[in-house]
């Protein structure tokens, strides 16, 4: 059924209900020419009637009779008969014999008088219907005059029923009639409260309201079980008519968030039937709870303006961009669903309230996609690209044949073998674990056939007791075991190349003790040990004499710390002095061999503490003029030195490389880090330059960036050639304060976009229903996927969704699809996907 037909049916059913639920008697219209005796003898218990007593000839009553006749049909719909009673001249009864009684109308229920109305109060159809229903619905509609009366009514209703509060400038108006007619239908479901006091309108409105206009609020008191908790209020944004009130109450009774597991094109909710749009929050299993909170926050903000549904990507195969996190379905027939990428909930609200925003957002997305294709830059997806990648490739089976599966039964027996074993501890429901598992499978394929390398894995979701026993507190974790004992933990990047290097270097002792001069020379050339000869690593050789035992002990301890990350050897034979002098140093010394031994640098080991040796080794292993990439940037940032960085559209020229190397070898490298960045290889550089400048400058461009002191960015004069002399002259001007910075970076901390998972906090203290395989430690349960095609979450929103609780976490679209942890206005943070 189309949305337009649904709306007509909904309205028709409501009107049909109003008419069919009222008992009828007699024909529609004014009952004429009844005598008092005939009228009173015909009254039925429980039946309401409005009577007007008048002499047979009363010209003054003619205008009133015309309004009564016009109102008769409307009142008949509510089971109220309208009767004109002719009073004989000789009748001296209460209703006919008194002059003032002839200027009133009387409302009876059965033979009991309910209310007397002066005829001047019933001046038109609206006033007749409004005042008569107001009198009959005394229990369903409460009139309040003060704010204390209103608050007392709310307190009585908290946790029990909802309240409909209406302000009308005066009784007897069309708005008053609309409220009374709605109360006749919904009065048994909600408590209606009416006022004509302008002070109450101002007390319940955030803005400066127009006291000449009617106002209606739906108060969600049923959710407020705590007496101190106020009732949330949702205003009717349309004029106060019966149809608009009915529409508003239908929306307030609909589920706050609807969970769907079918094609959005097939979904139809009460919002669409009533002509409002439906907003879909695209979710997935791993981020369900966060997405649920986001959906509830958005639903509260859009209550009465649009519906909100939570759509699971895991249950519906959507042929849309994986980073799309919002879908908008309008009630207009034939209009396609719009799939969008929004950054925070404010944009969702603006999307509904400003229809022109949809086109603008789509145009922005198209421009952004063009930039992404041109620059191959996916950084704007931020770290939830991990979730996106896992979701995109979830149907692809990983080649894990080379990886041994470990369980509680075979863990210790498999590790007790002589061969070192690499163990990946992961959780099968967690996105980062699955992404690392993919890299791990690539490492297994890369190292296939390498002797002495055994890769294995433990799924901590299946074997929580084993992971607890091994003190695994974060996922994923990679460790090396030798003869059943842990010998090292990996703490580097999760790429295939970095993992492979760590595993290979972990196969040999660190430091490797060399027995002869030939072994030492072969080690510097990269030929020894044989298992590392085919893999190119910078070699570091410590040379010690018998008189340098303290430095030798510190070097050995440093090797234990750097195991798996650095290729370290040690030579302390009698001819160690001859070896060191060959490279112009004396023991204790370090020999650093780069490029397969073609370049060996001798470095005096002046400090002998373990910490100093580790720091020295890490610094010496850094390139003197490195190419900055995403993996190696943290190593250079740790030096806390200014960057002299050359941005290039590709590889740098031989002349530029030569001049920069001359600059660094001249001793200036101690004061700053000279480096370069290839924008083609590391496209995130485009975003960095846009951060520094409003537009990307012409390339190559040389910049001085001091991230750790002031954040000032200086641009080398583009009209000068990049030579050692020009650069040194420019740096002197910088130090003298003669150059003006091109831009200054914010002092805001550069924190990780996501906080680290605290798995221990997530774990419950006890989970009795865990499988018998499980150990003593409980593991967090993954969020369950919603079941069924369309599941309503309840007649009312959950109680805990208060304004304060929903408002705080709901500012960004955390968790939803690939950008669910997108940026809010203060910066990027974890999606909240």
PENORMO-V925140 format. One record per backbone hydrogen bond with DSSP energy under -0.5 kcal/mol. NH is the residue of the N-H (numbers start at 1). CO is the residue of the C=O. E is the energy in kcal/mol with one decimal. If there is no record, write none. Layout:
BEGIN
nh=[NH	NH]
co=[CO	CO]
e=[E	E]
END
This chain:
BEGIN
nh=[6	7	8	9	10	11	12	13	14	15	16	17	18	19	20	21	22	31	32	34	36	39	40	41	42	42	43	47	48	49	50	51	51	52	53	54	56	58	61	62	65	66	67	68	69	70	71	72	73	75	76	77	78	79	80	81	81	83	84	85	85	86	86	87	87	88	91	97	102	102	103	104	105	106	107	108	108	109	110	112	114	115	117	119	121	122	122	123	128	129	130	131	132	133	134	135	136	137	138	141	142	142	144	150	151	152	153	154	155	156	157	158	159	160	161	163	164	165	165	166	166	167	168	173	177	178	179	180	181	182	183	184	185	186	187	189	190	191	192	192	193	194	195	198	200	201	202	203	204	205	209	211	213	215	217	218	219	219	220	220	221	223	224	225	227	229	232	234	236	237	241	245	246	247	248	249	250	251	252	253	254	254	258	259	259	260	260	261	266	267	267	273	274	275	276	277	278	279	280	280	281	281	282	282	283	287	288	291	292	293	294	295	296	297	298	299	300	301	302	303	305	306	307	309	310	311	311	312	312	313	313	315	316	318	320	324	325	326	327	328	329	330	335	338	339	340	340	342	345	346	347	348	349	350	351	352	353	354	355	357	358	359	360	361	362	363	364	365	366	367	368	369	370	371	372	373	374	375	376	377	378	381	382	384	385	386	388	389	390	391	392	393	394	396	397	400	403	404	404	406	406	411	414	415	416	417	421	422	423	424	425	425	426	426	430	434	435	436	437	438	439	440	441	442	443	444	445	446	447	448	450	453	454	454	455	456	457	458	460	460	462	463	467	468	469	470	471	472	473	476	477	479	480	481	482	483	484	485	487	488	490	499	500	501	502	503	504	505	506	507	508	512	513	514	514	520	521	522	523	524	525	526	527	528	532	533	535	537	539	540	541	542	542	543	544	548	552	553	554	555	556	557	558	559	560	561	562	563	565	566	567	568	569	570	571	576	577	579	580	581	582	583	583	584	585	588	589	590	591	592	592	593	593	594	594	597	598	598	599	601	603	605	606	613	614	615	616	617	618	619	620	621	622	622	626	626	628	628	633	634	635	636	636	637	638	639	640	642	643	644	645	645	646	647	647	648	657	658	659	660	661	662	663	664	665	666	667	668	669	670	671	672	673	674	675	675	676	677	679	679	682	685	686	687	688	689	690	691	692	693	700	701	703	704	705	705	706	707	709	711	713	714	716	716	720	723	727	728	729	730	731	732	733	734	735	736	737	738	739	742	743	745	751	759	759	762	763	770	774	791	792	793	801	802	806	807	808	809	810	811	812	813	814	814	816	816	818	819	820	821	822	822	824	827	829	829	830]
co=[2	3	4	5	6	7	8	9	10	11	12	13	14	15	16	17	19	82	30	84	86	35	36	37	38	39	40	44	79	108	81	49	106	83	104	85	87	56	58	59	61	62	63	64	65	66	67	68	69	71	72	73	75	76	75	48	79	50	31	52	83	34	84	54	85	86	88	93	98	99	100	101	117	51	115	49	106	112	47	109	107	107	105	103	118	118	119	121	124	125	126	127	128	129	130	131	132	133	135	137	140	192	194	146	147	148	149	150	151	152	153	154	221	157	157	219	191	163	217	164	193	215	195	170	173	174	175	176	177	178	179	180	181	182	183	186	186	162	140	190	164	142	166	196	197	197	198	199	200	202	207	209	210	167	165	234	163	217	218	232	219	220	221	223	225	226	220	218	216	235	239	241	242	243	244	245	246	247	248	249	250	251	308	257	791	258	310	789	263	263	264	269	270	272	271	305	329	307	278	327	279	309	280	325	311	284	285	287	288	289	290	291	292	293	294	295	296	297	298	300	302	302	277	279	258	281	309	260	310	283	311	312	312	316	318	321	340	340	280	338	278	328	332	328	337	326	338	340	811	811	344	344	345	346	347	348	349	350	353	354	355	355	356	357	358	359	360	361	362	363	364	365	366	367	368	369	370	371	372	372	376	378	379	381	382	383	384	385	386	387	388	389	391	393	395	398	400	402	455	404	457	407	410	411	412	414	481	454	479	456	423	477	424	458	427	430	431	432	433	434	435	436	437	438	439	440	441	442	443	445	447	450	420	452	402	422	404	424	426	458	459	459	463	464	465	466	468	467	471	425	425	423	488	421	485	417	415	482	480	480	478	495	496	497	498	499	500	501	502	504	505	568	511	512	570	516	517	518	519	520	521	523	522	522	529	530	532	535	593	567	591	540	569	589	571	545	548	549	550	551	552	553	554	555	556	557	558	560	562	562	538	566	540	512	542	573	574	575	576	577	578	579	580	581	580	543	543	603	541	590	601	539	591	592	599	594	594	595	594	592	590	588	604	609	610	611	612	613	614	615	616	617	618	619	623	674	626	676	629	630	632	632	633	633	634	636	637	671	705	673	643	703	675	645	701	677	653	654	655	656	657	658	659	660	661	662	664	663	664	667	668	668	642	672	644	673	626	646	648	677	678	682	683	683	684	685	686	687	688	689	647	647	645	714	643	703	712	705	706	706	743	704	702	714	717	721	723	724	725	726	727	728	729	730	731	732	734	733	733	713	713	711	749	473	757	758	759	767	771	259	790	257	798	800	802	803	804	805	806	808	809	343	812	832	813	820	322	816	817	832	813	819	827	824	821	822	753]
e=[-2.3	-2.0	-1.9	-2.7	-2.5	-2.2	-2.5	-2.8	-1.9	-2.3	-2.6	-2.5	-2.4	-2.0	-3.2	-2.0	-0.9	-2.4	-0.7	-1.6	-0.6	-2.7	-2.6	-1.9	-1.0	-0.6	-0.8	-1.8	-0.7	-2.4	-3.0	-0.6	-3.2	-1.9	-0.6	-2.3	-0.6	-0.5	-1.6	-1.4	-2.5	-1.9	-1.6	-2.4	-2.7	-1.8	-1.7	-1.2	-0.6	-2.6	-2.1	-1.1	-1.5	-1.8	-2.1	-2.0	-0.6	-3.0	-2.3	-2.6	-0.6	-2.4	-0.6	-2.7	-0.5	-0.6	-1.2	-2.7	-0.9	-0.8	-1.3	-1.2	-2.9	-3.0	-2.8	-3.0	-0.6	-2.6	-3.4	-1.8	-3.6	-1.3	-3.3	-2.1	-1.9	-0.5	-0.9	-0.7	-2.1	-2.6	-2.8	-2.3	-2.2	-2.4	-2.2	-1.9	-2.1	-2.7	-0.7	-2.3	-0.5	-2.7	-2.3	-1.7	-2.7	-2.5	-2.0	-2.3	-2.5	-1.9	-1.6	-1.4	-2.6	-2.7	-2.2	-2.2	-2.8	-0.6	-2.6	-0.5	-2.9	-3.2	-2.2	-0.7	-2.2	-2.2	-2.2	-2.2	-2.7	-2.1	-2.3	-1.9	-1.1	-3.2	-2.0	-1.5	-2.5	-2.4	-1.7	-0.6	-3.0	-3.0	-1.6	-0.6	-0.8	-1.1	-2.1	-1.6	-1.4	-0.6	-1.1	-0.8	-1.9	-2.3	-3.0	-2.7	-3.5	-0.6	-0.6	-3.3	-2.0	-0.7	-0.8	-1.6	-0.5	-1.9	-0.6	-2.3	-2.5	-0.6	-1.7	-2.5	-2.6	-2.3	-2.5	-2.7	-2.0	-1.9	-2.3	-1.5	-0.6	-0.8	-1.9	-0.5	-2.0	-0.5	-2.3	-3.2	-2.1	-0.6	-0.9	-2.0	-1.5	-1.4	-3.2	-0.5	-3.0	-3.2	-0.5	-3.4	-0.5	-3.1	-0.7	-1.9	-3.3	-1.2	-1.3	-2.6	-2.7	-1.9	-2.3	-2.8	-2.2	-2.3	-2.5	-2.6	-2.2	-1.8	-1.9	-0.8	-3.0	-2.2	-2.5	-3.0	-2.6	-2.2	-0.6	-1.3	-0.6	-3.1	-0.5	-0.7	-1.0	-1.1	-1.4	-1.3	-1.8	-1.9	-2.1	-2.6	-2.8	-0.5	-1.6	-2.4	-0.6	-3.3	-0.5	-0.6	-1.4	-0.5	-0.8	-1.0	-2.2	-2.5	-2.1	-1.5	-2.4	-2.7	-0.5	-1.9	-1.1	-0.5	-1.5	-2.8	-2.3	-2.3	-2.3	-2.5	-2.2	-2.2	-2.4	-2.9	-2.2	-2.2	-2.5	-2.5	-2.4	-2.7	-2.0	-0.8	-0.7	-1.3	-2.2	-0.7	-2.1	-1.6	-2.4	-2.6	-2.4	-2.6	-2.8	-2.1	-0.9	-1.7	-0.6	-1.6	-1.5	-0.6	-2.7	-0.6	-2.9	-1.7	-2.2	-1.8	-1.2	-0.7	-2.9	-3.1	-2.9	-1.7	-0.6	-3.4	-0.6	-2.2	-1.6	-1.9	-2.2	-2.5	-2.3	-1.4	-1.6	-2.8	-2.0	-1.6	-2.3	-2.2	-1.9	-2.3	-2.6	-0.7	-2.5	-1.2	-0.7	-0.6	-0.5	-2.3	-2.3	-3.0	-3.3	-0.9	-1.0	-2.0	-1.8	-2.3	-2.3	-1.8	-1.5	-2.8	-0.8	-0.7	-2.3	-2.3	-2.7	-2.9	-3.0	-0.7	-1.5	-1.6	-3.4	-1.2	-2.9	-2.3	-2.5	-2.2	-2.1	-2.3	-2.4	-2.6	-1.6	-1.4	-1.0	-2.5	-0.6	-0.5	-2.7	-2.0	-2.6	-3.0	-2.4	-2.0	-1.6	-1.2	-2.7	-1.0	-1.6	-1.4	-1.3	-0.8	-2.0	-2.2	-2.6	-0.5	-2.7	-2.7	-2.4	-1.6	-2.1	-2.4	-2.0	-2.1	-2.2	-2.1	-2.1	-1.9	-1.6	-1.6	-2.4	-0.5	-2.2	-1.5	-0.7	-0.9	-2.8	-2.7	-3.0	-1.8	-0.6	-1.7	-2.4	-2.3	-1.2	-0.5	-1.4	-1.8	-1.8	-0.6	-1.8	-3.3	-3.0	-0.6	-2.9	-2.9	-0.6	-0.6	-2.6	-0.5	-0.5	-1.3	-1.5	-2.7	-3.0	-2.1	-1.1	-2.3	-2.6	-2.4	-2.4	-2.6	-2.3	-2.1	-2.6	-1.9	-0.5	-1.0	-0.6	-0.6	-0.6	-3.3	-1.5	-0.5	-0.6	-1.1	-0.6	-2.2	-1.8	-0.8	-1.8	-0.6	-3.2	-3.1	-0.7	-2.1	-2.0	-0.6	-2.9	-2.5	-2.4	-2.4	-2.4	-2.2	-2.2	-2.1	-1.8	-2.1	-2.6	-0.8	-1.3	-0.9	-1.0	-1.3	-1.9	-0.8	-3.0	-0.7	-2.5	-0.5	-2.0	-2.6	-2.9	-0.7	-3.1	-2.1	-1.9	-0.6	-1.6	-2.5	-2.0	-1.5	-1.8	-3.0	-0.7	-1.8	-2.7	-2.5	-2.8	-0.6	-1.7	-0.8	-0.6	-1.5	-2.9	-2.6	-3.0	-0.5	-1.6	-1.4	-2.4	-2.4	-2.3	-2.1	-2.6	-1.9	-1.5	-1.9	-2.3	-1.7	-1.3	-2.7	-0.6	-2.5	-1.3	-3.4	-1.5	-0.5	-1.0	-1.7	-2.0	-1.9	-1.8	-2.9	-0.6	-0.9	-1.6	-2.2	-2.7	-2.1	-1.5	-0.8	-1.1	-0.8	-0.6	-0.9	-2.0	-0.8	-0.6	-0.7	-1.4	-0.8	-0.9	-0.5	-0.8	-1.6	-2.1	-1.1	-0.7	-0.5	-0.5]
END
